[in-house]
Amino acid sequence: MKIQINDTVRDMTAEEIAAQEKDAIESLPIVKRMQRDELLSASDVHALADRITDEWRVYRQALRDLPAQSGFPDVALPTPPS
């Protein structure tokens, strides 16, 4: 794997590759939470008191409970109601 610093391109060291992989793994919970937050925001329109259905209420609760699931962040996102 190559890395570019300014105008210099060189091969990455094993330590640099390991550090990059560690950073990527550590950021997975953050990425999954960001996806969850975007889905919650997108479903806000369905959460209005006069529009919310039981299906949307369950979906939104499942999104909020996502980080507490066993295996997080390697969990499936819930499917929104149609």
BAMAR-67509 format. One line per 10 residues: number of its first residue (from 1); their letters; for each residue x, y, z of C-alpha. Coordinates in nm, 3 decimals, always signed. Example, Ala and Ser with C-alpha at 12.3 -4.5 7.8 and 13.67 -1.06 7.14 Angstrom:
2
1) AS) +1.230/-0.450/+0.780; +1.367/-0.106/+0.714
//
This chain:
82
1) MKIQINDTVR) +0.000/+0.000/+0.000; +0.133/+0.344/-0.087; +0.099/+0.673/+0.098; +0.148/+1.025/-0.034; +0.286/+1.296/+0.190; +0.313/+1.628/+0.010; +0.476/+1.536/-0.323; +0.644/+1.219/-0.198; +0.490/+0.876/-0.258; +0.625/+0.581/-0.060
11) DMTAEEIAAQ) +0.523/+0.239/+0.064; +0.352/+0.235/+0.402; +0.530/+0.055/+0.683; +0.365/-0.238/+0.858; +0.316/-0.015/+1.163; +0.141/+0.252/+0.955; -0.087/-0.008/+0.798; -0.168/-0.156/+1.139; -0.243/+0.189/+1.282; -0.469/+0.271/+0.987
21) EKDAIESLPI) -0.657/-0.060/+1.028; -0.693/+0.002/+1.403; -0.833/+0.350/+1.338; -1.082/+0.209/+1.087; -1.201/-0.058/+1.331; -1.234/+0.192/+1.615; -1.440/+0.426/+1.397; -1.702/+0.160/+1.309; -1.928/+0.242/+1.607; -1.914/+0.610/+1.514
31) VKRMQRDELL) -2.004/+0.538/+1.152; -2.295/+0.311/+1.253; -2.424/+0.576/+1.497; -2.403/+0.838/+1.221; -2.608/+0.612/+0.990; -2.860/+0.562/+1.269; -2.879/+0.936/+1.338; -2.941/+1.010/+0.969; -3.221/+0.752/+0.957; -3.379/+0.898/+1.270
41) SASDVHALAD) -3.363/+1.248/+1.124; -3.512/+1.129/+0.797; -3.802/+0.969/+0.985; -3.878/+1.277/+1.197; -4.158/+1.374/+0.961; -4.337/+1.050/+1.055; -4.299/+1.121/+1.427; -4.538/+1.414/+1.436; -4.814/+1.353/+1.690; -5.085/+1.345/+1.424
51) RITDEWRVYR) -4.891/+1.125/+1.179; -4.702/+0.864/+1.379; -4.815/+0.504/+1.348; -4.720/+0.209/+1.565; -4.493/+0.082/+1.287; -4.297/+0.409/+1.277; -4.284/+0.422/+1.657; -4.135/+0.068/+1.668; -3.889/+0.150/+1.386; -3.766/+0.467/+1.555
61) QALRDLPAQS) -3.727/+0.286/+1.888; -3.528/+0.012/+1.714; -3.296/+0.281/+1.574; -3.250/+0.434/+1.919; -3.179/+0.090/+2.070; -2.925/-0.003/+1.802; -2.607/+0.080/+2.002; -2.724/-0.141/+2.291; -2.758/-0.450/+2.069; -2.517/-0.735/+2.120
71) GFPDVALPTP) -2.247/-0.726/+1.853; -2.278/-0.352/+1.786; -2.156/-0.206/+1.550; -2.180/-0.523/+1.341; -2.560/-0.526/+1.345; -2.819/-0.477/+1.074; -3.009/-0.152/+1.053; -3.386/-0.191/+1.093; -3.601/-0.165/+0.784; -3.833/+0.138/+0.775
81) PS) -4.206/+0.081/+0.736; -4.347/+0.125/+0.388
//
